[in-house]
Amino acid sequence: MSWYEEAVFYHIYPLGLCNAPQKNNYGEPVHRLNKIRGWIEHIRKIGCTALYIGPLFESSGHGYETTDYYRLDSRLGTNEDLKEFVKECHDKGIRVIFDGVFNHTGRDFFAFRDLKEHRENSRYKDWYCNVNFYGNNEFNDGFSYESWGGYNIMAKLNQRNPEVCRYITDVIRFWVSEFDVDGIRLDAADVLDFNFMKQLRQCANSVKEDFWLMGEVIHGDYSRWANDETLHSVTNYALHKGLYSGHNDHNYFEIAHTVKRQLDMCPIDLKLYNFTDNHDVERIMSKLTNKAHYTPVHILLYTLPGIPSIYYGSEFGIEGKKTYGTDAPLRPALKLSDYADAYETNPCTQLISALGKIHHDVKELSYGGYKELMLSTGQYAFARDEVIVSVNNADQEAEFNVPAAEGTYRGALSGKTVKASEGRLKFKLSGCSGEIWLKDGRTFKPVKKKIEIKNEKPEMKMPSVSKTQRAGKSFEEMSVEELQCEILERMAKNGPVNDQMKRDVMNNIWHDSLVNWVKSFR
């Protein structure tokens, strides 16, 4: 058994949490990383046993345009700061994995700078993909090249070049020897060369026992990337989507189907990296139509096959939505002192802490099999060996009647007991809740404390831009807020505007879409 097989991850985007400047001036190091050392005890306290932190290394902006793989981003501090940070995590029993941005580099990376300076004579011209000296780009380099997602600030490395592969494996060895890192999350793994990933796996097997490689993969058959030859795990975006939409649509069939499909693709002992939100997607509390579904969503996160992960701040139930042109709202600066009483007063924090304890103590949640026991649109139950998990997405109480071995079962969250008879376990769950049932004879101490998350909808903030401010502007010249005002006014002329209609307008923050929308009114 490896450490990651029963891990619960905490995920930190350090440039955001540390409130670092969005642009790097490559000046003297500012020791911001030391500010989050206080979070290490918090991570342990809520039951997380591993930390995924990144991107960390020198870059020009958001971190994914690396300019130096051997140096902590100067906006965060020095290599010594990172070394001490990892050591303190290890001292508290927390493993650490870094973001490995190996698909592309930033334009300030030494090899790309040499390419710009020496062009056809650069010894690094074959380090990048599809360099065309007859082309050009928005930076007027006088040549073009392949990039990630068409963003030329991230130039794609030629991973089939043996020099590039040796350079990256040397980086991994340095990270292990210098920082004692326990694994790497590979950015953009779904576009990495497969032979390159095989060489990274060989390197991982040699640098440290149980060194873990996890890749960012969005769609497809995850076993193509996660197997004995390439990566140990990948991000489970399919389950991520199912967890929120399956609750918003009151459709547990979507989640159960996703689990079945993945178990058909990947053996259950190949554990995927499960999450409800991260630095690239909106916060789970912003996605849920009914905030009270936070409870069954996270019970499933911690009990379905895979490795659960919590994104910093979501254990407090914070919200975060994308805005036009930036992901900054998903990556906020937070002060842990603002949440000092969360363990006693915040039901989201209490739930995550309880689930962390349960996941640590109930090994079936890491190593047990999976068997569906009951499925409807609103109720779902399954077994992880002798552990029975049940969730209810309905607003009202629901009855469960599931197959179970004879004996008494105790709820790990509530402490309630129920007896199975004639091969059936019958019980009730209140609305928007769930329970993890443990068979008698377990020494586990239930949480017992009632944790209730209410569906509190924040007051909708409506745009307020006067007609005078908008006067004389074309739709193309208007701001997002001005366009939203225009649309709401035109809606009101056609009849009553309800809350859902208002939300649809407020949730649309895409300028071109709003322009088309306002032009559609007659």
Disulfide bonds with the S-S distance in Angstrom:
none
